[in-house]
Amino acid sequence: MTEETKYTEDNIRSLDWKEHIRMRPGMYIGKLGDGSTADDGIYILLKEVLDNSIDEFVMGSGKTIEVSVQNQKVIVRDYGRGIPLGKVVDVVSKMNTGGKYDTRAFKKSVGLNGVGTKAVNALSSSFRVESTRDGKSKSVDFEQGNLVNEEILDETSRRRGTKVTFIPDEAIFKNFKYRNEYIEKMLKNYVYLNPGLTIMFNGEKFYSENGLKDLLGDSITKDDQLYPIIHLRGNDIEVALTHSKSQYSEEYHSFVNGQNTSQGGTHLLAFREALVKTIREYYGKNYEAADIRKSVVAAISIKVMEPIFESQTKTKLGSTDMGGDLPTVRTYINDFLKTQLDNFLHKNQETAEKLHRKILQAERERKELSGIRKLAKDRAKKSSLHNKKLRDCRIHLGDSKKERYLESTLFITEGDSASGSITKSRDVNTQAVFSLKGKPLNSYGLSKKIVYENEEFNLLQAALNIEESIADLRYNNIVIATDADVDGMHIRLLLITFFLQFFPELIKENHLYILQTPLFRVRNKKETIYCYSETERKQAVTKLTGKAEITRFKGLGEISPDEFKHFIGEDIRLDPVMLDKEMSIEELLSFYMGKNTPDRQEFIIDNLKVELDLIEESSL
């Protein structure tokens, strides 16, 4: 018998809890990443620890949570009840151990399965928990999930509660960096969903009095609200909604038990359906669902007994029941909107009239566009058969039951040579490529009609599957991959303008990025270093003793597929495109691609946070 075909008891082994987490981290925290995207693992680690502190607040213990993130060290301190001292080690190192199995204590909790803090512990190079209660304190220290120290204080004047300190393990999260923008958004969601809770983050205070109404107020400016935000509350449900004057597509923020379900699920489907049904019944007209929901900006939060999510990262609700004696999620949401929204519209005639006019306007626009839309769809169907623009991948964002769905990425490239290099070196499972002919159209100030008339934009919209809303978005990451020169920068601006003009929620929801590619290759006979800036080039030359060969990459097409795979693999560097919270989209666009040319570049760099030195890059 050959070595390959032996199969004995020696081939069978059981991993202990920490080994399994470290070997298969994706099963517990989604993808790894380096912190450049909002769903990277380092933010899930923070969220798992925070969820426990939030649950304490929900149970009536501790109104303040303190969060500190300095470089790679994270500290979360709450003033809740504190972990029972005899169970501190078990709670953070024994699978299927936790207080949330006792539904008397945690009826509608966020973290449910006793896995969260164990995953953080196993994936951290150092992990420390301090619990204080009844005048006593216990602290435990772990390294990569291994217990290294345990201390008990029989007397302490510390306030009760729990303090967790951890550093993600660089062996697993390579070259990672926490971005405050992502953390701030996460913390804002926590306070919107828990009015009365104060979170201090690096000294800055986050607090909300009006829940989801405050969330929408931060998402859409007053000037862009068609009517004042409708805010409805009930047992286990909260809804806020308005319509945008300028935005074309639908935008939703959905939550279950305080968890941001960025991929929606049964509750969001039920809400969209109930909204249409209630409005049709109120006006007594069978309006098209798309006309009613066009430009809607809404948030919904529900609380469910023992919810079932479609993954450990809890981004999509799978439950169909509210739990206990309550009806299905669909019936519950439908009954709530039918009563509450209908009552609101009867009592607020001015809002009802504005909403009615908006629906009629959407109906007119849809009919005007119907002919050109049909032509565009026919063209897209034909193109999809022989579309050389899109080279698709196998796993998409909607495949939430597949382990790598969060890695689904569409690279938008310029020209055949660049798209050829990426196509040959990409991961065909999770990376797709869309190739532009040249500079795309400047869409500033143009109507949605142009998206259908312009073949390139129409095919891009079809590839992303975002015509009606981003609920069916096919790729989690949309990455603009252009040359690091003035032309490449201009193409970036034109593409960002397109997304800002027609699909701003893609940027709001952190789906749009710019690919960093190296400017230099520095090598000797033993080692090759790729450098992304002049500073890195100088460091590489110093590091490589002897005479180093330096190559300056002028365009993506110059980088061979064998080299390109290093830049779009696990060491990929992405810069998120973020909206400045002080600026409205209309103001950004008018400076961005309007006639105010002298101020434009300076304004973009100040206000559109593409975390990249565009000036340095374009002048090199």
C-alpha positions as CSV (number, residue, x, y, z in Angstrom):
1,M,0.0,0.0,0.0
2,T,1.4,3.4,-0.9
3,E,1.9,6.2,1.6
4,E,-0.9,8.3,0.0
5,T,-3.6,5.6,0.5
6,K,-2.9,4.8,4.2
7,Y,-5.8,5.7,6.4
8,T,-5.4,4.7,10.0
9,E,-6.2,6.0,13.5
10,D,-3.2,8.2,13.2
11,N,-4.9,10.2,10.5
12,I,-7.7,11.2,12.8
13,R,-7.2,14.0,15.3
14,S,-9.4,16.4,17.3
15,L,-8.4,20.0,17.4
16,D,-8.9,21.8,20.7
17,W,-11.1,24.9,20.7
18,K,-8.3,27.5,20.1
19,E,-6.6,25.4,17.4
20,H,-9.8,25.1,15.4
21,I,-10.5,28.8,15.6
22,R,-6.9,29.7,14.6
23,M,-6.9,27.2,11.7
24,R,-10.4,28.2,10.4
25,P,-10.9,31.8,11.5
26,G,-13.3,32.5,8.7
27,M,-15.9,30.2,10.2
28,Y,-15.9,32.5,13.3
29,I,-15.2,36.0,12.2
30,G,-15.8,36.1,8.4
31,K,-12.8,37.3,6.5
32,L,-9.4,38.4,7.9
33,G,-8.2,41.5,6.0
34,D,-6.0,44.3,7.2
35,G,-8.6,46.8,8.4
36,S,-9.1,48.6,5.1
37,T,-12.7,47.2,4.8
38,A,-15.5,47.6,7.5
39,D,-16.1,43.8,7.7
40,D,-12.5,42.8,8.2
41,G,-11.9,40.5,11.1
42,I,-10.2,43.0,13.5
43,Y,-13.5,45.0,13.7
44,I,-15.5,41.7,14.3
45,L,-13.1,41.1,17.3
46,L,-14.0,44.5,18.7
47,K,-17.7,44.0,18.0
48,E,-17.8,40.6,19.7
49,V,-16.3,42.1,22.9
50,L,-18.6,45.2,22.7
51,D,-21.7,43.0,22.2
52,N,-21.3,41.6,25.7
53,S,-21.0,45.1,27.2
54,I,-24.1,46.2,25.2
55,D,-26.0,43.2,26.6
56,E,-25.2,44.4,30.1
57,F,-26.7,47.8,29.3
58,V,-29.8,46.2,27.8
59,M,-30.2,44.2,31.0
60,G,-30.2,47.5,33.0
61,S,-26.5,47.4,34.2
62,G,-24.0,50.1,33.2
63,K,-24.9,53.1,31.2
64,T,-21.4,53.9,30.0
65,I,-18.9,51.9,27.9
66,E,-15.3,53.1,27.4
67,V,-13.5,52.1,24.2
68,S,-9.8,52.8,23.5
69,V,-8.0,51.9,20.4
70,Q,-4.3,52.9,20.3
71,N,-2.3,51.5,17.4
72,Q,-3.0,47.8,17.7
73,K,-4.2,47.6,21.3
74,V,-7.9,47.6,22.1
75,I,-9.5,48.2,25.5
76,V,-13.2,47.8,26.2
77,R,-14.5,48.7,29.7
78,D,-18.1,48.5,30.9
79,Y,-19.7,49.0,34.3
80,G,-22.1,46.1,34.1
81,R,-22.5,43.3,36.6
82,G,-19.1,41.8,35.9
83,I,-18.5,38.1,34.9
84,P,-19.0,35.8,37.9
85,L,-15.4,35.5,39.3
86,G,-15.4,31.7,39.4
87,K,-16.3,31.5,35.7
88,V,-14.0,34.2,34.1
89,V,-11.6,31.6,32.6
90,D,-14.4,29.4,31.3
91,V,-16.4,32.2,29.7
92,V,-13.5,33.3,27.5
93,S,-11.9,29.9,26.8
94,K,-14.5,27.1,26.9
95,M,-16.7,26.7,23.8
96,N,-20.5,26.7,24.4
97,T,-20.1,28.4,27.7
98,G,-21.9,31.7,28.5
99,G,-24.7,33.4,30.3
100,K,-26.8,33.7,27.2
101,Y,-28.1,30.1,27.2
102,D,-30.1,31.1,30.3
103,T,-32.9,33.0,28.5
104,R,-34.1,34.4,31.8
105,A,-30.9,36.5,31.9
106,F,-30.6,37.3,28.2
107,K,-33.9,37.2,26.5
108,K,-33.1,39.1,23.3
109,S,-29.3,39.2,23.3
110,V,-26.9,40.1,20.5
111,G,-24.2,37.4,21.1
112,L,-26.0,34.1,21.4
113,N,-23.8,31.1,21.0
114,G,-21.0,31.5,23.5
115,V,-18.4,31.7,20.7
116,G,-17.6,35.5,20.4
117,T,-15.0,36.2,23.2
118,K,-13.4,32.8,22.7
119,A,-12.7,33.7,19.1
120,V,-11.2,37.0,20.2
121,N,-9.1,35.2,22.7
122,A,-7.8,32.6,20.3
123,L,-7.0,35.1,17.6
124,S,-5.2,37.6,19.9
125,S,-1.4,37.6,20.7
126,S,-2.4,38.9,24.1
127,F,-5.9,38.9,25.7
128,R,-6.7,40.0,29.3
129,V,-10.0,40.1,31.1
130,E,-10.6,41.8,34.4
131,S,-13.9,41.3,36.2
132,T,-15.0,43.2,39.3
133,R,-18.0,42.5,41.5
134,D,-19.0,42.4,45.2
135,G,-15.8,44.3,46.1
136,K,-13.6,41.5,44.6
137,S,-11.7,41.3,41.3
138,K,-10.2,38.7,39.1
139,S,-7.9,39.1,36.1
140,V,-6.8,36.4,33.6
141,D,-4.2,36.7,30.9
142,F,-4.0,34.6,27.7
143,E,-1.6,34.4,24.7
144,Q,-3.0,33.0,21.5
145,G,-5.8,31.3,23.6
146,N,-3.3,29.8,26.2
147,L,-3.8,30.8,29.8
148,V,-0.6,32.3,31.1
149,N,-1.7,34.1,34.3
150,E,-4.5,34.3,36.8
151,E,-4.9,36.7,39.7
152,I,-7.5,37.2,42.4
153,L,-7.9,40.3,44.6
154,D,-10.1,39.7,47.6
155,E,-10.5,43.4,48.2
156,T,-10.7,46.2,45.6
157,S,-12.1,49.7,45.4
158,R,-12.6,49.3,41.6
159,R,-16.1,49.9,40.2
160,R,-17.9,46.8,39.2
161,G,-17.9,45.7,35.6
162,T,-15.6,44.0,33.0
163,K,-12.5,45.3,31.2
164,V,-11.2,43.4,28.2
165,T,-7.8,44.3,26.6
166,F,-6.5,42.5,23.5
167,I,-4.1,42.8,20.6
168,P,-5.0,40.9,17.4
169,D,-2.4,38.4,16.4
170,E,-0.2,39.7,13.6
171,A,0.5,36.1,12.6
172,I,-3.2,36.0,11.5
173,F,-4.0,39.6,10.7
174,K,-1.0,40.7,8.7
175,N,0.0,44.4,8.5
176,F,-3.4,45.4,10.0
177,K,-4.5,48.9,11.0
178,Y,-7.6,50.0,12.8
179,R,-9.5,52.9,11.0
180,N,-11.3,55.2,13.3
181,E,-14.0,55.9,10.7
182,Y,-15.2,52.3,10.8
183,I,-15.1,52.1,14.6
184,E,-17.1,55.3,14.9
185,K,-19.8,54.1,12.6
186,M,-20.1,50.9,14.6
187,L,-20.3,52.8,17.9
188,K,-22.9,55.2,16.4
189,N,-25.1,52.3,15.5
190,Y,-24.8,51.0,19.1
191,V,-26.0,54.3,20.6
192,Y,-28.8,54.8,18.0
193,L,-30.1,51.3,19.0
194,N,-29.7,51.9,22.7
195,P,-30.9,55.5,23.6
196,G,-29.5,56.5,26.9
197,L,-26.2,54.6,26.4
198,T,-23.0,56.6,26.4
199,I,-20.0,55.2,24.6
200,M,-16.6,57.1,25.0
201,F,-14.2,56.3,22.2
202,N,-10.7,57.7,22.6
203,G,-12.2,60.5,24.7
204,E,-15.0,61.4,22.2
205,K,-18.6,60.9,23.4
206,F,-21.3,59.0,21.4
207,Y,-24.9,59.3,22.6
208,S,-28.4,59.3,21.0
209,E,-31.7,60.4,22.5
210,N,-34.0,59.7,19.5
211,G,-32.7,56.3,18.2
212,L,-33.2,55.5,14.6
213,K,-34.5,59.1,13.9
214,D,-31.0,60.3,14.8
215,L,-29.5,57.6,12.5
216,L,-31.5,58.8,9.5
217,G,-30.7,62.4,10.4
218,D,-27.0,61.6,10.2
219,S,-27.5,59.7,6.9
220,I,-29.6,62.3,5.0
221,T,-29.4,66.1,5.3
222,K,-32.5,68.1,6.2
223,D,-32.4,69.9,2.9
224,D,-32.5,66.5,1.1
225,Q,-35.5,65.1,3.1
226,L,-38.7,65.2,1.1
227,Y,-40.6,65.4,4.4
228,P,-39.6,65.3,8.1
229,I,-38.5,61.8,9.2
230,I,-41.4,59.6,10.3
231,H,-40.4,57.8,13.5
232,L,-42.5,54.9,14.8
233,R,-41.9,52.8,17.9
234,G,-43.6,49.7,19.2
235,N,-42.9,46.6,21.3
236,D,-39.7,45.0,19.9
237,I,-39.8,47.2,16.7
238,E,-38.7,50.7,15.7
239,V,-38.9,52.3,12.2
240,A,-37.7,55.6,10.8
241,L,-38.2,56.7,7.2
242,T,-38.3,59.5,4.7
243,H,-37.7,59.9,1.0
244,S,-34.7,61.7,-0.6
245,K,-35.2,64.6,-3.0
246,S,-32.1,63.8,-5.0
247,Q,-31.2,60.1,-4.5
248,Y,-32.5,57.6,-7.1
249,S,-32.2,54.3,-5.3
250,E,-33.5,52.8,-2.1
251,E,-31.4,52.9,1.1
252,Y,-32.0,50.8,4.2
253,H,-30.4,50.3,7.6
254,S,-31.6,47.2,9.3
255,F,-30.9,45.7,12.7
256,V,-31.9,42.6,14.8
257,N,-31.3,42.6,18.5
258,G,-28.9,45.5,18.1
259,Q,-26.9,43.8,15.4
260,N,-26.4,45.7,12.1
261,T,-27.7,43.2,9.5
262,S,-25.9,44.7,6.6
263,Q,-27.2,42.0,4.2
264,G,-30.8,42.3,5.5
265,G,-32.8,39.1,5.7
266,T,-36.4,38.2,6.5
267,H,-37.1,41.4,8.4
268,L,-35.9,43.7,5.7
269,L,-37.9,41.8,3.0
270,A,-41.0,42.0,5.2
271,F,-40.5,45.8,5.8
272,R,-40.1,46.6,2.1
273,E,-43.2,44.5,1.3
274,A,-45.3,46.0,4.2
275,L,-44.3,49.6,3.2
276,V,-45.7,49.0,-0.3
277,K,-48.9,47.3,1.0
278,T,-49.6,50.0,3.6
279,I,-49.1,52.9,1.1
280,R,-51.2,51.2,-1.6
281,E,-54.1,50.8,0.9
282,Y,-53.8,54.3,2.2
283,Y,-54.0,55.9,-1.2
284,G,-56.4,53.3,-2.6
285,K,-54.2,52.8,-5.7
286,N,-52.2,49.8,-6.8
287,Y,-49.0,51.7,-7.4
288,E,-45.9,49.9,-8.6
289,A,-43.7,48.8,-5.7
290,A,-40.6,50.4,-7.4
291,D,-42.5,53.8,-7.6
292,I,-43.4,53.7,-3.9
293,R,-39.9,52.7,-2.7
294,K,-37.9,54.9,-5.2
295,S,-35.6,57.2,-3.2
296,V,-36.7,55.8,0.2
297,V,-34.2,56.1,3.1
298,A,-35.3,54.0,6.0
299,A,-34.2,52.1,9.1
300,I,-35.8,49.2,10.9
301,S,-34.8,47.5,14.1
302,I,-36.6,44.5,15.6
303,K,-36.0,42.2,18.6
304,V,-36.4,38.5,18.1
305,M,-36.2,35.6,20.6
306,E,-33.2,33.4,19.8
307,P,-32.7,34.7,16.2
308,I,-31.2,32.5,13.6
309,F,-28.5,34.2,11.4
310,E,-27.0,32.9,8.2
311,S,-23.4,33.2,9.5
312,Q,-21.4,33.7,12.6
313,T,-20.9,37.4,11.7
314,K,-24.7,37.8,11.9
315,T,-25.1,40.0,8.8
316,K,-28.3,38.4,7.5
317,L,-31.4,37.3,9.5
318,G,-32.7,33.8,8.6
319,S,-35.5,33.6,11.3
320,T,-39.0,33.7,10.1
321,D,-40.6,33.8,13.6
322,M,-40.4,36.5,16.3
323,G,-40.3,33.9,19.0
324,G,-42.5,33.0,22.0
325,D,-46.2,33.6,21.4
326,L,-45.5,36.3,18.7
327,P,-46.5,35.8,15.0
328,T,-44.0,35.5,12.1
329,V,-41.6,38.3,11.4
330,R,-43.5,39.1,8.2
331,T,-46.9,39.3,10.0
332,Y,-45.5,41.3,12.9
333,I,-43.9,44.0,10.7
334,N,-46.9,44.1,8.4
335,D,-49.4,44.6,11.2
336,F,-47.2,47.3,12.9
337,L,-46.8,49.4,9.7
338,K,-50.4,48.9,8.7
339,T,-51.5,50.4,11.9
340,Q,-48.8,52.9,12.8
341,L,-47.8,54.3,9.4
342,D,-51.4,54.5,8.3
343,N,-52.3,56.4,11.4
344,F,-49.4,58.8,10.9
345,L,-50.3,59.6,7.3
346,H,-53.9,60.3,8.4
347,K,-52.7,62.7,11.0
348,N,-50.0,64.4,8.9
349,Q,-51.7,65.3,5.6
350,E,-48.8,67.5,4.4
351,T,-46.4,64.6,4.6
352,A,-49.0,62.3,2.9
353,E,-49.4,64.8,0.0
354,K,-45.6,65.1,-0.5
355,L,-45.3,61.4,-0.5
356,H,-48.1,61.0,-3.0
357,R,-46.5,63.6,-5.4
358,K,-43.2,61.7,-5.1
359,I,-44.9,58.4,-6.1
360,L,-46.6,60.0,-9.1
361,Q,-43.3,61.7,-10.1
362,A,-41.5,58.3,-9.9
363,E,-44.3,56.7,-12.0
364,R,-43.9,59.4,-14.7
365,E,-40.1,59.0,-14.8
366,R,-40.4,55.2,-15.0
367,K,-42.8,55.4,-17.9
368,E,-40.6,57.9,-19.7
369,L,-37.6,55.5,-19.1
370,S,-39.5,52.3,-19.9
371,G,-38.6,52.3,-23.6
372,I,-34.9,53.0,-23.2
373,R,-34.8,50.7,-20.2
374,K,-36.1,47.8,-22.3
375,L,-33.5,48.5,-25.0
376,A,-30.8,48.7,-22.4
377,K,-31.9,45.4,-20.8
378,D,-32.0,43.7,-24.2
379,R,-28.5,45.1,-24.9
380,A,-27.3,43.9,-21.5
381,K,-28.7,40.4,-22.1
382,K,-27.0,40.2,-25.5
383,S,-23.8,41.6,-24.0
384,S,-23.8,39.1,-21.2
385,L,-23.5,36.3,-23.7
386,H,-20.4,37.8,-25.3
387,N,-19.5,40.5,-22.8
388,K,-15.8,41.0,-22.9
389,K,-16.2,43.7,-20.3
390,L,-17.1,41.4,-17.3
391,R,-15.0,38.4,-16.3
392,D,-17.1,37.1,-13.5
393,C,-16.2,35.1,-10.4
394,R,-17.9,32.1,-8.8
395,I,-18.8,33.4,-5.3
396,H,-21.0,36.5,-4.9
397,L,-22.2,38.6,-1.9
398,G,-25.6,37.0,-2.0
399,D,-24.0,33.6,-1.4
400,S,-24.0,34.2,2.4
401,K,-23.9,30.5,3.2
402,K,-20.5,30.1,1.4
403,E,-17.5,30.8,3.6
404,R,-15.8,33.5,1.4
405,Y,-18.8,35.5,0.3
406,L,-17.5,38.7,2.0
407,E,-14.4,38.5,-0.2
408,S,-16.4,38.9,-3.4
409,T,-14.7,41.8,-5.3
410,L,-15.2,43.5,-8.7
411,F,-12.1,45.3,-10.0
412,I,-12.9,48.1,-12.4
413,T,-9.9,48.5,-14.7
414,E,-8.9,50.7,-17.6
415,G,-7.7,49.3,-20.9
416,D,-6.9,45.8,-22.1
417,S,-3.4,45.5,-20.7
418,A,-4.3,46.3,-17.1
419,S,-7.5,44.1,-17.2
420,G,-5.5,41.3,-18.8
421,S,-2.9,41.3,-16.0
422,I,-5.6,41.3,-13.2
423,T,-7.7,38.7,-15.1
424,K,-4.7,36.3,-15.4
425,S,-3.6,36.7,-11.7
426,R,-7.0,37.0,-9.9
427,D,-8.7,34.4,-7.7
428,V,-11.5,33.2,-10.0
429,N,-13.6,32.2,-7.0
430,T,-14.0,35.7,-5.4
431,Q,-12.5,38.3,-7.9
432,A,-14.2,39.6,-11.0
433,V,-13.0,42.1,-13.5
434,F,-14.9,44.8,-15.4
435,S,-12.9,46.5,-18.2
436,L,-13.5,50.2,-19.3
437,K,-12.8,51.3,-22.8
438,G,-11.2,54.5,-21.7
439,K,-12.4,57.5,-19.8
440,P,-16.0,57.1,-18.7
441,L,-18.6,59.8,-19.3
442,N,-18.8,62.7,-16.8
443,S,-22.2,62.0,-15.3
444,Y,-22.4,65.1,-13.1
445,G,-25.8,66.8,-13.4
446,L,-27.2,64.2,-15.7
447,S,-30.4,62.2,-15.1
448,K,-30.8,58.5,-14.5
449,K,-31.6,58.2,-18.3
450,I,-27.9,58.4,-19.0
451,V,-27.3,55.2,-17.1
452,Y,-29.4,53.3,-19.6
453,E,-28.2,55.3,-22.7
454,N,-24.6,54.9,-21.9
455,E,-23.6,51.3,-22.7
456,E,-20.7,51.2,-20.3
457,F,-22.7,52.6,-17.3
458,N,-25.6,50.3,-18.1
459,L,-23.4,47.2,-18.2
460,L,-21.6,48.3,-15.0
461,Q,-25.0,48.7,-13.3
462,A,-26.1,45.3,-14.6
463,A,-22.8,43.7,-13.4
464,L,-23.3,45.1,-9.9
465,N,-27.1,44.2,-10.0
466,I,-28.1,47.5,-8.3
467,E,-30.8,48.9,-10.6
468,E,-33.5,48.8,-8.0
469,S,-31.5,48.9,-4.7
470,I,-28.2,47.7,-3.3
471,A,-30.0,44.9,-1.5
472,D,-29.0,42.6,-4.4
473,L,-25.4,43.9,-4.8
474,R,-23.3,41.1,-6.2
475,Y,-19.9,42.1,-4.9
476,N,-19.0,43.2,-1.4
477,N,-16.0,45.2,-2.6
478,I,-16.0,47.5,-5.7
479,V,-12.4,48.3,-6.4
480,I,-11.3,51.0,-8.8
481,A,-7.9,49.9,-10.3
482,T,-6.4,52.6,-12.5
483,D,-2.9,53.8,-13.2
484,A,-1.1,56.0,-10.6
485,D,-1.0,59.0,-12.9
486,V,-3.1,62.1,-13.8
487,D,-5.2,60.1,-16.3
488,G,-5.8,57.3,-13.9
489,M,-6.8,59.8,-11.2
490,H,-9.2,61.5,-13.6
491,I,-10.9,58.1,-14.3
492,R,-11.2,57.5,-10.6
493,L,-12.9,60.8,-10.2
494,L,-15.3,60.1,-13.0
495,L,-16.2,56.7,-11.6
496,I,-16.7,58.1,-8.1
497,T,-18.9,60.9,-9.6
498,F,-21.0,58.2,-11.2
499,F,-21.5,56.3,-7.9
500,L,-22.1,59.5,-5.9
501,Q,-24.6,60.7,-8.4
502,F,-26.7,57.5,-8.8
503,F,-25.7,55.1,-6.1
504,P,-24.3,57.1,-3.1
505,E,-25.3,54.3,-0.7
506,L,-22.5,52.1,-2.1
507,I,-20.1,54.7,-0.7
508,K,-22.1,55.3,2.5
509,E,-22.1,51.5,3.1
510,N,-18.3,51.2,2.5
511,H,-18.4,49.2,-0.7
512,L,-16.1,51.4,-2.8
513,Y,-12.3,51.3,-2.7
514,I,-9.2,52.3,-4.7
515,L,-6.6,49.7,-5.3
516,Q,-3.1,50.7,-4.3
517,T,-0.4,49.3,-6.6
518,P,3.3,49.6,-6.1
519,L,5.2,52.4,-7.7
520,F,8.6,50.7,-7.4
521,R,10.2,47.3,-7.4
522,V,13.5,47.1,-5.5
523,R,15.4,43.9,-5.7
524,N,18.8,42.1,-5.5
525,K,19.6,38.5,-6.3
526,K,18.1,37.3,-3.0
527,E,15.0,39.4,-2.3
528,T,12.4,41.5,-4.1
529,I,10.5,44.4,-2.2
530,Y,7.5,46.2,-3.7
531,C,7.2,49.8,-2.6
532,Y,4.1,52.0,-2.6
533,S,5.7,55.3,-1.9
534,E,9.1,57.1,-2.1
535,T,9.6,56.5,1.6
536,E,9.2,52.8,1.2
537,R,11.6,52.8,-1.8
538,K,14.3,54.5,0.3
539,Q,13.8,52.0,3.1
540,A,14.0,49.1,0.7
541,V,17.3,50.4,-0.8
542,T,18.7,50.7,2.7
543,K,17.6,47.2,3.6
544,L,18.9,45.4,0.5
545,T,22.7,45.6,0.9
546,G,24.8,45.8,-2.2
547,K,23.6,47.2,-5.5
548,A,19.8,47.1,-5.8
549,E,17.9,47.2,-9.1
550,I,15.1,49.7,-9.0
551,T,12.1,49.6,-11.4
552,R,9.5,52.3,-11.6
553,F,6.1,51.0,-12.7
554,K,4.4,53.6,-14.9
555,G,1.1,51.7,-15.5
556,L,-0.7,48.6,-14.4
557,G,-0.2,47.1,-17.8
558,E,3.6,47.0,-17.1
559,I,3.2,44.7,-14.1
560,S,3.2,41.0,-15.2
561,P,0.4,38.7,-14.1
562,D,3.0,36.7,-12.0
563,E,3.7,39.9,-10.1
564,F,0.2,41.2,-10.0
565,K,-1.0,38.3,-7.9
566,H,1.0,39.6,-5.0
567,F,-0.9,42.9,-5.0
568,I,-4.5,41.5,-5.2
569,G,-3.9,38.5,-2.9
570,E,-3.8,38.4,0.9
571,D,-1.4,41.4,0.9
572,I,-3.9,43.6,-1.1
573,R,-3.8,47.2,-0.1
574,L,-7.1,49.0,-0.5
575,D,-8.0,52.7,0.3
576,P,-11.7,53.1,1.2
577,V,-13.6,56.0,-0.4
578,M,-15.5,57.7,2.4
579,L,-17.9,60.6,2.5
580,D,-17.0,63.5,4.7
581,K,-19.8,63.7,7.4
582,E,-19.9,67.5,7.2
583,M,-20.7,67.6,3.5
584,S,-23.8,66.8,1.5
585,I,-23.5,64.7,-1.6
586,E,-24.8,67.6,-3.7
587,E,-22.1,70.0,-2.4
588,L,-19.5,67.3,-3.0
589,L,-20.6,66.7,-6.6
590,S,-20.8,70.4,-7.5
591,F,-17.2,71.0,-6.4
592,Y,-16.2,67.6,-7.6
593,M,-17.1,67.7,-11.3
594,G,-18.7,71.1,-11.6
595,K,-17.1,74.2,-13.1
596,N,-15.2,75.2,-10.0
597,T,-12.0,73.7,-11.5
598,P,-9.3,75.7,-9.6
599,D,-10.6,74.5,-6.2
600,R,-11.6,71.1,-7.2
601,Q,-8.6,69.0,-6.5
602,E,-7.9,70.7,-3.1
603,F,-11.5,70.2,-2.2
604,I,-11.6,66.5,-3.1
605,I,-8.5,65.8,-1.0
606,D,-10.0,67.8,2.0
607,N,-13.5,66.4,1.8
608,L,-13.6,63.0,0.1
609,K,-11.5,60.8,2.3
610,V,-9.8,58.6,-0.3
611,E,-7.0,57.8,2.1
612,L,-4.3,58.2,-0.5
613,D,-2.0,61.1,-1.3
614,L,-3.5,61.8,-4.7
615,I,-1.2,64.7,-5.3
616,E,2.0,62.9,-4.4
617,E,0.9,59.9,-6.5
618,S,0.0,61.8,-9.6
619,S,3.2,63.9,-9.5
620,L,5.6,61.0,-9.1
